[in-house]
């Protein structure tokens, strides 16, 4: 991909100096949360990253142009733009022609952040293989298999087919690391009954695995999965009936494709009396802190 992109002066200076940096996505702002909650959660994540000793770099599309390090006014404007697109990797060249704003997904954020020189990216949950539709695979997975960046998340969104998602990652050589856990988190829930490849107790271990990948010239990224804080968890046995109802409603209303996941997540917020939204906010901030610790460890190892 040869499209030009902009790196803010603050982020460029930090990268040149070897300062720890963490990428943040903007599909969360444009399609994940309603305004003004979208801005508030992004700023909370950014503040958590700064407190942990790293610098946040919000990645998005501004007037058709990819930007690594959006300013606060740009974030605010993006959040209020109802016409902003949801931008995956395939959409990047299209946005340059459209000239409009857009929120980057996990896939697009990973590609742009890694090209800019960032090594760590914090998000909520990755996409994966859809339940009942194994042919429907999120672009997040092939990007993880071909982009050497550390993605810190709370697992894959629980409405997906988690066993098939893990099988895809295994097939394509993406190591799945559990942050202080041996079990793959299920987004709102801390447990899924599925095992990770390695349990990391501290950030230095994650940094060492990433360094070993690079030393062996492997092209894959590294997936670090962090359980939602226990106080804000919605247990799996409570989540599953909500997913089933939301999926049934989506089917009845003919919702499919890229609109399916946002529809189901929004319905789950209503059906759970906002418990899933609170869990989502909690895990996002928690993931940002873990990502910052990893970025700091990478920076220290390079000295």
C-alpha positions in Angstrom: 0.0 0.0 0.0 1.6 3.3 -1.1 -0.9 5.8 0.1 0.6 8.7 2.0 -0.4 9.4 5.6 0.4 12.0 8.2 2.1 11.4 11.5 1.6 14.3 14.0 4.7 16.2 15.1 4.2 15.0 18.7 4.0 11.3 17.7 6.9 11.6 15.2 9.1 13.2 17.9 8.2 10.5 20.4 9.0 7.7 17.9 12.3 9.3 16.9 13.2 9.6 20.5 12.2 6.0 21.3 9.5 7.1 23.6 6.8 4.5 24.3 3.7 5.0 22.2 0.3 3.3 21.9 -2.1 3.5 19.0 -5.9 3.9 19.5 -8.6 3.3 16.9 -11.4 5.6 15.8 -14.1 3.2 14.6 -14.8 3.2 18.4 -15.5 6.9 18.1 -17.6 6.9 14.9 -19.4 3.6 15.3 -18.8 2.1 18.7 -20.2 4.7 21.1 -22.7 7.5 20.7 -21.5 11.1 21.1 -20.4 12.4 23.6 -19.6 9.1 25.2 -17.4 8.3 22.2 -15.1 11.2 23.0 -15.1 10.6 26.7 -14.0 7.0 26.5 -11.3 7.8 24.0 -9.9 10.6 26.3 -10.1 8.2 29.3 -8.0 5.7 27.4 -5.5 8.4 26.3 -5.2 9.7 29.9 -4.7 6.1 31.2 -1.9 5.6 28.7 -0.2 8.9 29.6 -0.4 8.0 33.4 1.3 4.7 32.6 4.2 6.5 31.0 3.4 6.2 27.3 2.0 8.5 24.6 -1.4 7.8 22.9 -1.7 8.1 19.1 -5.3 8.2 17.9 -5.5 6.9 14.3 -8.2 7.9 11.9 -9.1 9.4 8.5 -9.3 13.2 8.2 -10.7 14.6 5.0 -9.8 11.3 3.2 -6.3 11.3 4.6 -4.9 8.8 7.1 -3.6 10.5 10.2 -1.6 8.9 13.1 -2.0 11.3 16.0 -5.3 13.1 15.6 -5.7 16.2 17.7 -8.4 16.7 20.3 -10.4 19.0 18.1 -10.2 16.5 15.2 -11.4 13.7 17.5 -14.3 15.9 18.6 -15.2 16.7 15.0 -14.9 13.1 13.9 -17.2 12.0 16.7 -19.9 14.5 15.7 -19.7 13.7 11.9 -22.7 11.4 11.2 -21.4 10.9 7.7 -18.0 9.5 8.8 -17.3 6.1 7.4 -16.2 2.9 9.1 -12.8 2.3 7.4 -11.1 -1.1 7.1 -8.0 -1.8 5.0 -9.9 -2.1 1.7 -11.5 1.3 2.3 -8.2 3.3 2.7 -7.7 4.1 -1.0 -11.4 4.8 -1.4 -11.4 7.4 1.3 -8.7 9.3 -0.4 -11.0 9.8 -3.3 -14.1 10.5 -1.3 -12.3 13.1 0.9 -14.4 12.4 3.9 -13.7 11.6 7.5 -13.6 8.0 8.8 -13.1 5.9 11.8 -10.4 3.2 11.4 -11.1 -0.4 12.5 -8.7 -2.7 14.2 -7.4 -3.8 10.8 -6.9 -0.4 9.3 -5.5 1.0 12.6 -3.0 -1.8 12.9 -1.7 -1.3 9.3 -1.4 2.5 9.6 0.1 2.4 13.1 2.7 -0.2 12.2 3.7 1.7 9.1 4.2 4.8 11.2 6.5 2.9 13.5 4.3 2.1 16.4 4.5 -1.3 17.9 1.5 -1.4 20.3 -2.2 -0.9 19.7 -5.0 -1.0 22.3 -8.5 -1.8 21.4 -11.6 -3.4 23.0 -12.2 -6.7 21.1 -11.0 -7.9 17.8 -13.3 -9.2 15.0 -13.3 -12.8 14.1 -15.2 -15.6 12.5 -19.0 -15.1 12.7 -21.3 -17.6 14.3 -23.1 -19.8 11.8 -21.2 -18.1 8.9 -17.6 -19.4 8.9 -17.1 -17.8 5.5 -17.6 -14.4 7.2 -14.2 -13.6 8.6 -13.2 -10.1 9.9 -10.4 -8.4 8.1 -8.8 -8.0 11.6 -7.6 -11.7 11.4 -5.6 -11.6 8.1 -4.2 -8.3 9.1 -3.0 -9.8 12.4 -1.4 -12.6 10.4 0.6 -10.2 8.2 1.3 -7.1 10.3 4.0 -7.1 13.0 2.2 -5.1 15.8 1.1 -6.0 19.3 -2.7 -5.8 19.6 -4.0 -5.6 23.2 -7.6 -6.5 23.5 -10.2 -8.4 25.7 -10.3 -11.3 23.3 -12.8 -11.4 20.4 -16.3 -10.0 20.7 -18.3 -12.6 22.4 -21.0 -12.7 19.7 -18.5 -14.4 17.4 -17.4 -18.0 17.0 -14.5 -18.0 19.4 -13.2 -21.5 18.8 -13.1 -20.9 15.0 -11.5 -17.5 15.6 -8.7 -19.1 17.6 -8.3 -21.8 15.0 -7.8 -19.2 12.3 -5.1 -17.4 14.4 -3.4 -20.7 15.0 -3.4 -21.7 11.4 -1.9 -18.3 10.3 0.7 -18.3 13.0 -0.5 -15.6 15.3 0.5 -16.2 19.0 -2.2 -15.6 21.5 -0.9 -14.4 24.9 -3.1 -14.2 28.0 -2.4 -11.3 30.3 -2.0 -13.0 33.7 -4.5 -15.7 32.5 -4.3 -19.0 30.8 -7.8 -18.6 29.4 -9.0 -16.7 26.3 -11.2 -13.8 27.5 -14.7 -13.5 25.9 -14.9 -9.7 25.9 -17.6 -9.0 28.5 -16.7 -12.2 30.3 -13.4 -13.2 31.8 -13.7 -16.9 30.8 -14.5 -18.7 27.6 -13.3 -22.3 28.4 -10.6 -21.8 25.6 -6.9 -21.7 26.3 -4.3 -19.2 25.1 -0.8 -20.1 23.9 1.1 -18.4 26.6 0.4 -16.8 30.0 2.4 -13.5 30.5 2.7 -12.3 34.0 4.4 -9.0 33.1 5.0 -6.7 30.3 8.7 -7.7 29.8 7.6 -11.2 28.8 5.3 -9.8 26.1 8.2 -7.5 24.9 10.5 -10.6 24.8 8.0 -12.6 22.6 7.6 -9.7 20.2 11.4 -9.3 20.0 11.7 -13.0 19.3 9.2 -12.7 16.4 11.2 -9.9 14.9 14.5 -11.7 15.3 13.1 -14.7 13.5 11.8 -12.4 10.7 8.2 -13.5 11.2 5.6 -11.3 9.7 2.7 -12.0 12.2 1.5 -9.7 14.9 1.1 -10.7 18.5 -2.3 -10.8 20.2 -2.4 -10.0 23.9 -5.7 -10.8 25.6 -6.7 -9.1 28.8 -9.7 -10.2 30.9 -12.3 -7.5 31.7 -11.8 -6.3 35.3 -13.7 -8.7 37.6 -15.9 -6.0 39.2 -17.3 -5.1 35.8 -17.6 -8.6 34.2 -20.9 -9.8 32.8 -20.6 -13.6 33.1 -20.9 -15.8 30.0 -24.1 -17.5 31.2 -25.8 -14.1 31.3 -24.3 -12.8 28.0 -25.3 -15.8 25.9 -29.1 -15.3 26.2 -28.6 -11.6 25.3 -26.6 -12.5 22.2 -29.3 -15.0 21.1 -32.1 -12.5 21.4 -30.1 -9.7 19.7 -29.1 -12.1 16.8 -32.8 -13.2 16.5 -33.9 -9.6 16.2 -31.2 -8.8 13.7 -32.3 -11.8 11.5 -36.0 -10.7 11.8 -35.1 -7.2 10.7 -32.8 -8.3 7.9 -29.6 -6.7 9.4 -26.4 -8.3 8.0 -22.9 -7.6 6.8 -21.0 -4.7 8.4 -24.2 -3.5 10.2 -24.7 -6.7 12.1 -22.1 -6.3 14.9 -23.0 -2.7 15.8 -26.7 -3.7 15.8 -26.1 -6.6 18.1 -23.8 -4.7 20.5 -26.3 -1.8 20.7 -29.2 -4.2 21.4 -27.1 -5.9 24.1 -26.6 -2.6 25.9 -30.4 -2.2 26.1 -31.2 -5.8 27.0 -28.5 -5.8 29.8 -29.7 -2.5 31.3 -26.3 -0.9 30.2 -24.2 -3.6 32.0 -22.5 -4.5 28.7 -21.7 -0.9 28.0 -20.1 -0.4 31.5 -18.1 -3.6 30.9 -17.0 -2.3 27.5 -15.8 1.0 29.0 -14.0 -0.8 31.8 -12.1 -3.2 29.6 -11.1 -0.4 27.1 -9.4 1.6 29.8 -7.9 -1.5 31.3 -6.5 -2.6 27.9 -5.0 0.9 27.4 -3.1 0.6 30.7 -1.7 -2.9 29.8 -0.8 -1.7 26.3 1.1 1.3 27.8 3.0 -1.1 30.2 4.0 -3.2 27.2 5.1 -0.1 25.2 7.2 1.0 28.1 8.8 -2.4 28.4 9.6 -2.4 24.7 11.2 1.0 25.0 13.3 0.0 28.0 14.5 -3.2 26.3 15.7 -1.1 23.3 18.0 1.1 25.5 
